[in-house]
Amino acid sequence: MTLLLNNDASCHAMRSCLLLLLLPLLFDSAQAQINPPELLCVKNDTLFWETPVNTCGAFQQYTIFVSNNIAGPYEVLTAITNSNTTRFFHANAGANIRYYYMITEADCPGQTQLSSDTLDNRIPLAGLIRYVSVRGNDVEIGWEASTSPEVFAYIISKNTPAGTTIIDTVFNGTTFLDTNANPAEAPETYFVVAIDRCGNNSLIPPPHSTMLLEGMGASACDRTVQLSWGQYRNWANPIAKYEILVSENGSAPRVVGETGGNTTNFTFQNAGADIEYCFVVRAVEAVTGNIASSNEVCLTLDVIPGITELIVTNATVLPDNIVRLTWVWNPNAALRRAEVQRTAAGGAFANIQAETPAMPLRRENTFDDASANAGQGALSYRIRTTDECDANVSSNTVATIFLQAQSQGLTGENLLRWTNYENEYASDFRYELYRQTTGAPPVLIVEYPPGVNEHTDLVDVNDPIQASACYFVLTKATLTFADGQTAPVESRSNVACTAQEAELFIPNAFVPGGVNRIFRPVLQFGQPASYRMVIYDRWGGKLFESQNIETGWNGRSDSRELPQGAYTYHIRLTQVNGKVIERAGMVMLIR
């Protein structure tokens, strides 16, 4: 090929010039090989092929090679000098397996000579069925591609009342959808046969059949569905398991159970009323993971609705130590009895409330336990129901948080310990510790993750307001319900109070006419719950009494000044936490 270029007329842009220069190179590259015949098949010792297209040079011959082993060595069987010949009979081929391939010889110096596929003189190998699976009202058949290169199509057959009947031929792909199937009435059985262009059929591999699923509901109080199906057969590997899927009122199917590969029945439990359940069973092959689905069975049960959801969502302590319990249940349940049960310190549950709920039920429910003593320890709660079929269902258990506060003497430390908040539906929770002093709102002092149940709070021993402090723990968590929905929840502990250890400072002398004119003790931290101070003379006679810590003795008795000397005192003080402090001793009156 000669290409003439003119700077003005033939090359208006550099891109055009480059393209024109590359065209002959691309054309020559595409022809830089000698194509062989397309060897189609071998039938009755006759090879069939399609002639190739070669334009690089003059045709010389087709050469056929043969061997008794696919790996060789190969020898020339014959040469075909007529380019239009499309078959050759191998005389005296014998009964042994023969392997053939062909090449084209042409006057194309330097060109790559390609070989055809290597075919044998046997019938093609079949493609094993991978699955026969129901898809709605249709059946999908999937199979492995044949490893024989001469295979160009697959014949699909199935059993019918008239016998085994060919229903279609698939030329592309390895799946077929039978839209004339009726898998809900009876198992459908299918065969897949590989075929080459000579009409050679593979052997018929083992057929596969659809699984026929059948279901039946039980009595109104049983609330179960009995499912049974036919064993899936003829996989090369065992059945790993059967999966049972259900769809409720048109929802997306979900797996509700599974059985072993030798079990072909399943009982679906706790069916509800007014729900259309649609079931499908899937067989899963071991090793490969191939899946075959049954037909779908749908039914709506005439049952007495029972409890299908019963969750105690929270138990929290109110400021007056009443415990508020909240729970949810399915509103359509026909309940004969509902019981609120409580236990303390891990004992047995006992009823604290029992009644017949009014119908229809409310989904969200609240109960205040006025008999609770949440300040004495953690309390656990649950709900127990009995329905019209006498079936009993118990909820999860939820425990309150119990907080204890203890003063650590005169160090200004309050040790706080609390129990865990227990609720199996709660997660991502944390503990917030609050301090509350007289006349002030609660203050968040610290936050802890689960697993930390102790804190030491430092108070100012020189601040009378902090002498008595109250605390509570607030847990914040996230509830996760069975359907995946979430909701926040907060549970509060009891209020625990503590008072710092009171300290009485008592002078050993006073001077009525001097600076220290009054004899009385000085109390660190606030006011006592009760107080009494008595002054005696040396013979035990009572000279003075005060029940107010702010009122001291001025050295008189009945308006009479007493002489200088030593006098006996006795002081009794009761703290707000109930602890009693008593002091007795001598004080010197100085004139």
Secondary structure, 3 states (H helix, E strand, C coil): CCCCCCCCCCCCCHHHHHHHHHHHHHHHHHCCEECCCEEEEEECCEEEEECCCCCCCCEEEEEEEEECCCCCCCEEEEEECCCCCCEEECCCCCCCCCEEEEEEEECCCCCEECECCCEECCCCCCCCEEEEEEECCEEEEEECCCCCCCEEEEEEEEEECCEEEEEEEECCCCEEEECCCCCCCCCCEEEEEEEECCCCECCCCCCEECCCEEEEECCCCCCCEEEEECCCCCCCCCEEEEEEEEEECCCCCEEEEEECCCCCEEEECCCCCCCEEEEEEEEEECCCCCEEECCCEEEECCCCCCCCCEEEEEEEECCCCCEEEEEEECCCCCEEEEEEEEEECCCCCEEEEEECCCCCCCCEEEEEECCCCCCCCCEEEEEEEEECCCCEEECCCEECCCEEEEECCCCCEEEEEECCCEECCEEEEEEEEEEECCCCCCEEEEEECCCCCEEEEECCCCCHHHHEEEEEEEEEEEEECCCCCEEEEEEECCCEEEECCCEEECCCEECCCCCCCCECCEEECCCCCEEEEEEECCCCCEEEEECCCCCCECCEECCEECCCEEEEEEEEEECCCCCEEEEEEEEEECC
